[in-house]
Amino acid sequence: MTPLLALLAFAIGAAAGLAVLVVEELRWEARNRPPRCTTCGEQHHPHAAHR
């Protein structure tokens, strides 16, 4: 029973670690994505010229 509990604890720890990595990756992508323009709705540099 003890090895089974150890494997279960390891699996839960690994799943939590992977969840943290995925959330951090999503936060990094959102932070580095160009913002959506309020004029045209596209994603581009904040100081892009609109003609």
Beta strands, then each sheet from edge to edge (+ up, - down):
end
